[in-house]
């Protein structure tokens, strides 16, 4: 593989490098196939030598430049261009976040203790979004009620902006835990993928009565084949560990607990490993040809060469 440079020509190579051998054929022709023509002797011929030296040098340069450019075109300079298509199928993941009043509690992050639990969760969730480029992600927020803050989307930039704008209390002060399960399932209803994941995070107990009983929410999850990973944050007395474990077990998922930001980050990393998308990317390679450029230049150098020869009367 013969390549040009390493700046603007990086990745460029010749498809037919053996065409370089044509230059040997041309040199042989120059040496042994000289054009014979009749000559007339002029006693003052030496006087014209100096006048024609410059034009002869130019003609020589034009001739060789044309030949070199034509050979470069024959060698077919080319660059491989790679095209990666957007994944056609990945995991559908619902991130279900508790935004109740209790998420205002501070000191969850032992390093930046002024940050609330919700601030820490948003930061870690944003990192999780970045780690799932091939998946379809959505967001459910819950407090007094649960609502879909972002539908399933591949647009990670928009999703991260939506996460950044969420605040504690947007859905009320209480904790509609069971309704959050049902709303996560609702988010997945139009999903056609086999892998439907919901990551449910809460720091409290269900405190909004039983508009949607837990058994009904679980039945909905099973019907739609949604696997729940549940995360309780804070001390175990603060959140309903039994309910979170039950939701995870019945849906085929796993339950976690995090007493601080570091543990929560590790949990999201573990879930990322457990449910890593094994997506076959469709990469296409196509060739971009550049032979037209040396061919174009050769055409003009040959035109100039022929023009000068005709003007001098050498043909």
C-alpha positions in Angstrom: 0.0 0.0 0.0 1.4 3.3 -1.1 0.1 6.4 0.8 0.3 10.1 0.3 1.4 12.2 3.3 -0.1 12.3 6.8 -2.0 15.5 6.9 -4.7 16.2 4.3 -3.7 13.0 2.5 -3.9 10.8 5.5 -5.6 7.5 4.7 -5.1 7.9 1.0 -3.6 5.0 -0.9 -3.3 3.7 -4.4 -5.6 1.0 -5.6 -3.3 -0.1 -8.4 0.2 0.7 -7.3 1.7 -1.6 -10.0 0.7 1.0 -12.6 3.8 2.9 -11.5 5.8 0.5 -13.7 4.4 2.5 -16.7 7.0 5.1 -16.0 9.8 2.5 -16.8 8.1 1.9 -20.2 8.0 5.6 -20.9 11.7 6.1 -19.9 12.6 3.2 -22.3 10.6 4.8 -25.1 12.3 8.1 -24.5 15.7 6.4 -24.8 15.1 4.0 -27.7 12.1 5.4 -29.6 13.2 8.9 -30.5 11.3 10.7 -33.3 13.4 10.9 -36.4 12.9 14.0 -38.6 14.8 15.7 -41.4 17.1 18.5 -40.5 18.5 21.5 -42.3 21.9 22.8 -41.3 22.1 26.4 -40.4 25.5 28.0 -39.8 24.0 30.4 -37.2 22.2 27.6 -35.3 24.2 28.3 -32.1 22.7 31.8 -31.9 19.2 30.3 -31.4 20.4 27.9 -28.6 20.3 30.5 -25.8 16.9 31.8 -26.9 15.3 28.4 -26.9 16.9 27.1 -23.6 14.1 28.4 -21.3 11.2 27.2 -23.5 12.9 23.8 -23.9 13.2 23.5 -20.1 9.5 24.4 -19.7 8.5 21.9 -22.3 10.5 19.2 -20.6 8.9 19.9 -17.3 5.4 20.0 -18.8 6.0 16.7 -20.6 7.2 14.9 -17.5 4.6 16.5 -15.2 1.8 15.3 -17.6 3.2 11.7 -17.7 3.6 11.6 -13.9 0.1 12.9 -13.4 -1.4 10.4 -15.8 0.4 7.6 -14.1 -0.9 8.8 -10.7 -4.4 8.7 -12.2 -3.9 5.2 -13.5 -2.7 4.1 -10.0 -6.2 5.3 -8.8 -5.7 7.2 -5.5 -8.5 6.2 -3.1 -9.6 6.6 0.5 -11.8 4.2 2.5 -14.8 6.0 4.0 -16.6 4.3 6.9 -20.3 4.6 7.5 -21.9 3.3 10.7 -25.6 3.0 10.7 -27.7 3.8 13.7 -28.5 0.6 15.6 -31.8 -0.9 14.4 -32.4 -2.7 17.7 -31.1 -2.2 21.2 -32.4 -2.2 24.8 -35.4 -0.1 25.8 -34.6 1.3 29.2 -36.9 3.4 31.5 -35.1 5.4 34.2 -37.6 5.9 37.0 -36.6 8.5 39.5 -38.0 9.5 42.8 -38.5 13.3 42.8 -40.3 13.5 46.2 -39.5 16.0 48.9 -37.2 13.5 50.7 -34.8 13.7 47.7 -33.8 17.2 48.9 -31.7 15.6 51.7 -28.0 16.5 51.5 -24.7 14.8 52.5 -25.5 11.8 50.2 -22.3 12.7 48.4 -19.5 12.6 51.0 -17.3 14.8 48.9 -19.8 17.4 47.8 -22.1 17.4 50.8 -24.0 20.5 49.7 -25.5 18.6 46.8 -29.0 17.0 47.4 -29.7 13.4 46.7 -31.5 14.4 43.5 -28.6 16.4 42.2 -26.3 13.4 42.7 -28.8 11.1 41.1 -29.1 13.3 38.0 -25.3 13.4 37.6 -25.0 9.6 37.8 -28.0 9.1 35.5 -26.4 11.4 33.0 -23.2 9.3 33.0 -25.3 6.2 32.6 -27.0 7.7 29.5 -23.5 8.4 28.0 -22.6 4.8 28.6 -25.6 3.5 26.6 -25.2 5.0 23.1 -27.0 2.1 21.4 -30.1 2.0 23.6 -33.5 3.6 23.5 -33.9 5.5 26.8 -36.8 7.2 28.5 -37.5 9.0 31.8 -40.3 8.6 34.4 -40.5 11.0 37.4 -42.7 10.4 40.4 -43.8 12.2 43.6 -47.5 12.5 44.4 -48.1 11.0 41.0 -45.9 9.5 38.2 -45.4 11.0 34.8 -43.3 10.4 31.7 -40.8 13.2 31.5 -39.2 11.9 28.3 -40.4 9.2 25.9 -38.0 6.5 24.6 -35.4 8.1 22.4 -32.0 7.5 20.8 -31.3 11.3 21.1 -29.0 11.3 24.2 -28.3 15.0 24.0 -32.0 15.9 24.3 -32.5 13.3 27.1 -29.6 14.7 29.1 -31.1 18.2 28.8 -34.4 16.9 30.1 -32.7 15.2 33.0 -30.8 18.4 33.9 -34.0 20.4 34.0 -35.8 18.1 36.5 -36.3 19.3 40.0 -37.4 17.9 43.3 -41.2 18.4 43.9 -42.1 18.6 40.2 -44.5 15.7 40.7 -45.4 16.6 44.3 -44.0 15.9 47.7 -45.1 12.3 48.4 -44.0 9.0 46.9 -46.2 7.2 44.4 -44.0 4.1 44.2 -46.5 1.7 42.8 -47.8 4.2 40.2 -44.2 4.7 39.1 -44.0 1.0 38.3 -47.2 1.2 36.2 -46.0 4.4 34.5 -42.7 2.7 33.5 -44.6 -0.2 32.0 -46.8 2.4 30.2 -43.7 3.9 28.7 -42.7 0.5 27.3 -46.1 -0.4 25.8 -45.2 0.7 22.2 -41.8 -1.0 22.5 -41.2 -3.9 20.1 -37.8 -4.9 21.4 -37.4 -8.1 23.5 -35.2 -6.4 26.1 -37.3 -4.0 28.2 -35.5 -2.7 31.3 -36.7 -0.3 34.0 -34.3 1.1 36.7 -36.5 2.3 39.6 -34.8 4.5 42.2 -36.5 5.6 45.4 -35.6 6.8 48.9 -39.1 6.4 50.5 -42.2 4.3 51.0 -45.3 4.4 48.9 -47.2 7.3 50.7 -50.0 8.1 48.2 -52.5 5.4 49.1 -53.1 2.6 46.7 -54.5 4.2 43.5 -52.6 1.4 41.8 -52.0 -1.6 44.0 -48.6 -3.2 43.9 -50.0 -6.5 42.6 -51.6 -4.8 39.7 -48.4 -2.9 38.9 -46.4 -6.2 39.0 -49.0 -7.9 36.7 -48.6 -5.1 34.2 -44.8 -5.5 34.3 -45.1 -9.2 33.7 -47.5 -8.7 30.8 -45.2 -6.4 29.0 -42.0 -8.4 30.0 -40.4 -5.4 31.7 -37.5 -6.3 34.0 -37.1 -4.0 37.0 -33.8 -3.2 38.7 -34.7 -1.4 41.9 -32.4 0.9 43.9 -33.1 2.1 47.4 -31.0 5.0 48.5 -30.3 6.3 52.0 -30.6 4.2 55.1 -32.8 1.0 54.9 -35.3 2.6 57.3 -36.0 5.4 54.9 -37.1 3.4 51.9 -39.4 0.3 51.5 -36.7 -2.3 51.0 -39.3 -5.2 51.0 -41.4 -3.6 48.2 -38.3 -2.8 46.1 -37.0 -6.4 46.5 -40.4 -7.8 45.6 -40.7 -5.7 42.5 -37.3 -6.8 41.3 -37.8 -10.5 42.1 -41.2 -10.7 40.5 -40.1 -9.1 37.3 -36.8 -11.1 37.0 -34.5 -8.2 38.0 -32.3 -7.4 40.9 -32.5 -5.2 43.9 -29.8 -2.9 45.2 -29.2 -0.4 48.0 -26.9 2.6 48.2 -26.0 4.5 51.3 -24.0 7.1 49.4 -23.1 8.5 46.0 -20.2 6.2 45.4 -22.3 3.1 46.1 -25.0 4.4 43.8 -22.5 5.0 41.0 -21.2 1.4 41.4 -24.8 0.1 41.2 -25.4 1.9 37.9 -22.1 0.6 36.6 -23.1 -3.0 37.6 -26.5 -2.7 35.9 -24.7 -1.4 32.8 -22.6 -4.6 32.8 -25.5 -6.9 33.5 -27.6 -5.5 30.7 -25.0 -4.6 28.1 -26.5 -4.5 24.7 -25.0 -7.0 22.3 -25.9 -5.1 19.2 -24.3 -6.0 15.8 -23.3 -2.7 14.3 -23.7 -2.4 10.5 -20.5 -0.8 9.3 -20.2 -0.1 5.6 -16.9 0.8 3.9 -17.0 2.6 0.5 -14.2 3.9 -1.5 -13.8 7.5 -2.5 -11.8 7.9 -5.6 -9.4 10.8 -6.3 -8.0 9.9 -9.7 -10.0 12.8 -11.3 -7.6 15.4 -9.7 -4.3 14.2 -11.3 -6.2 13.4 -14.5 -7.6 17.0 -14.6 -4.2 18.5 -14.0 -2.6 16.2 -16.6 -5.2 17.4 -19.2 -4.2 21.0 -18.7 -0.5 20.4 -18.7 -0.8 18.5 -21.9 -2.9 21.3 -23.4 -0.2 23.8 -22.5 2.5 21.5 -23.9 0.6 21.0 -27.2 0.0 24.7 -27.5 3.6 25.6 -27.0 4.8 23.0 -29.5 2.3 24.3 -32.1 3.2 27.9 -31.5 6.9 27.1 -32.0 6.2 25.1 -35.1 7.7 21.9 -33.7 5.0 19.5 -35.0 
